[in-house]
Amino acid sequence: MKRCNGAVSALNARTQVAAFEAAKFLYEKAGPELERELLLVLENGRRPLNRAAAAYVMPVVTTAGTVSALEREVSETNENPKVRGEASEALAHAHRRKSHEVPAPRLLYG
């Protein structure tokens, strides 16, 4: 768990390579216990690449809270396209019917 917390911090790295290396590690090792920390990075990450890396990890922590946060990110037209794309991919893994209503109009016409 301590090693996972260090990897969550590394999601806020300055480079895309470092952030996504941390994301790949968490994708293999993380569980629902990291929901809060991942949501904080998704919503408050320093750079779009940090928020995108957090979204990449979300499928392994699928809860009602993470799905709602991902839906918000996808529908936020001012968010960076990379973040919205990773959030859309993560939603595809969660696959709840309501999520289908969120992205289509905003992604196509937003």
LINKA-V858779 format. One record per pair of residues at least 4 apart in sequence whose C-alpha atoms are under 8 Angstrom apart, sorted by the first residue. I is the first residue (numbers start at 1). J is the second residue. Records with the same first field share a line. If there is no record, write none. Layout:
I = J / J
//
This chain:
1 = 5
2 = 6
3 = 7
4 = 8 / 26 / 29 / 30
5 = 9 / 34
6 = 10
7 = 11 / 22 / 23 / 25 / 26
8 = 12 / 22 / 23 / 26 / 37 / 38
9 = 13
10 = 18 / 19 / 22
11 = 18 / 19 / 20 / 22 / 23 / 41 / 50 / 53 / 54
12 = 19 / 41 / 45 / 46 / 47 / 50
13 = 18 / 19 / 50
14 = 18 / 19
15 = 19 / 49
16 = 20 / 49 / 50
17 = 21
18 = 22
19 = 23 / 49 / 50 / 53
20 = 24 / 53
21 = 25
22 = 26
23 = 27 / 53 / 54 / 56 / 57
24 = 28 / 57
25 = 29
26 = 30 / 57
27 = 56 / 57 / 60
30 = 34 / 60 / 61
31 = 35 / 60 / 61
32 = 60 / 61 / 62 / 63
33 = 61
34 = 38 / 61
35 = 39 / 61 / 66
36 = 40
37 = 41
38 = 42 / 54 / 57 / 58
39 = 43 / 54 / 66 / 69
40 = 44 / 45
41 = 45 / 50 / 51 / 54
42 = 50 / 51 / 52 / 54 / 55
43 = 51 / 69
44 = 51
45 = 50 / 51
46 = 50 / 51
47 = 51
48 = 52 / 80 / 82 / 83
49 = 53 / 82 / 83
50 = 54
51 = 55 / 83
52 = 56 / 82 / 83 / 84 / 86 / 87
53 = 57 / 86
54 = 58
55 = 70 / 83 / 86 / 87 / 90
56 = 86 / 87 / 89 / 90
57 = 61 / 90
58 = 62 / 66 / 90
59 = 90 / 91 / 93 / 94
61 = 66
62 = 66 / 67 / 94
63 = 67
64 = 68
65 = 69
66 = 70
67 = 71 / 91 / 94
68 = 72
69 = 73
70 = 74 / 87 / 88 / 90 / 91
71 = 75 / 87 / 88 / 91 / 99 / 102 / 103
72 = 76
73 = 79 / 83 / 84 / 87
74 = 83 / 84 / 85 / 87 / 88 / 102 / 103 / 106 / 107
75 = 84 / 102 / 103 / 106 / 107
76 = 84
77 = 106 / 110
79 = 83 / 84
80 = 84
81 = 85
82 = 86
83 = 87
84 = 88
85 = 89
86 = 90
87 = 91
88 = 92 / 103
89 = 93
90 = 94
91 = 95 / 96 / 99
95 = 99 / 100
96 = 100
97 = 101
98 = 102
99 = 103
100 = 104
101 = 105
102 = 106
103 = 107
104 = 108
105 = 109 / 110
106 = 110
//
